[in-house]
Amino acid sequence: MPQHGDTDPRSAVDKLIASDRVPANANTDQLTEADIWAILEDVKDPEVPAVSVVELGIVRAVHWDGKELSVDVTPTYSGCPATELIEELIEEALRAAGFRNVRINQVLTPAWTTDWITDEGKEKLRVFGIAPPQGSASKRSLLGDSEEITCPRCGSAHTERVSEFGSTACKALYRCKDCLEPFDYFKCI
Amino acid sequence: MTQKEALTEYLLRLADSDMILGQRLCELCGKAPALEEEMALMNVALDLVGQARNWYEYAAELIDDGRDADKLAFRRDAHDYRNLLLTEQPNEDYAVTMGRQFFYDTWHYFTLKSLVNASDERVAAIAAKALKEVTYHLRRSSEWVKRLGDGTEESHRRMQDAVDILWRFTGELITPDETDQLMAETGIGPDPEQLKEDWRGMVKEVLQEATLTPKPDDAWMYLGGKRGEHTEHLGFILAEMQFLQRAYPDATTW
């Protein structure tokens, strides 16, 4: 709605539409793949907004030939309901930066594992209150003992698993026996 | 049967089994015995439906008659469904729910473990993704079988009953037909003998630890799911699952 004293002659609707448009002067010719990665660093995971899609390791590759931009994205879990939304958010961020010809490819190989999460991403998860995956995905045993998970709040290793599955498929539910706080653990896969 | 036809059939079996078991588990949404169990069941269902979609998408490309993954899932009737009979069995009590899951997860785990090395790259890629998820499914369901089997008198009795009720549907998991044989011969599907040995080995080990008694390997078994001959339960599942897509065919927005 126009505010009192607003001197912009365009109607509110026009302004709203204009704000959605790609800036006419956006010049993507000069942008490099490094710039594109920087743009993607600002795209957050909708379910874990503490980390970006780059830190999560789900953006596999970026190809920019000056005309067409293609981005390879891999899902974390086969049935992850956020996959499509993440692809839309990536496309939206790139279009907002001026790229007109954006293609998102879904790749399955090599399958995503928690080893793809960057160290910085793991630290951000911990600060956010989610225990990051501990150890390497490849070394986990099938029916072995559950891993020792450190509480993201007080740092105690005195924790217990409440459920193999937490609020999303990628997390398990734990409880700290020292500070008594329940917490999510980003499972190793 | 050409190799392409066999692969299409095989993909539909994988997809349909995942889809039907996923749908069965979703029936427990809002009525699982505990909140944590509900979350776990729904997560497992989500994994299965996601995997089903991957298999359906590949099958749809091979069939190439304009149908997509959604149409394969929601616009085929019971006689066209190729799911294992085990997956369509009702939830009953939690022992049956987890027993069904354990028998399926064990089959699923060893099948995927083999498919990871399939000569078909797309199959190998989908399987590699799914195997990581199914490893967690098997870990969880085997723990439940042990906990209930080696638990109280009541839980032991119920878990043993579940094994006895479900056993007749497990033969199908490890009885190969022409399609399974062809898939093994072309380096895509698991070796049927190996799959049988792995499945039986894991099931016996877990049941033993759970103080449960398996039925004999040569017990009478129901077969037929893989060729579209189902128990009376499948029609009801599809009636609920496909209602919306049947009532509003080709709708693009719900």
Interface residues (C-beta under 8 A of the other chain):
Chain A: P75 Y77 S78 G79 C80 P81 L108 T109 P110 A111 W112 T113 A137 L142 L143 V162 S163 E164 F165 G166 S167 T168 A169 L173 K187 I189
Chain B: E36 E37 M39 A40 N43 V44 L46 D47 L48 V49 G50 Q51 R53 N54 Y109 E121 A124 A125 I126 A128 K129 A130 K132 E133 T135 Y136 L138 R139 R140 S142
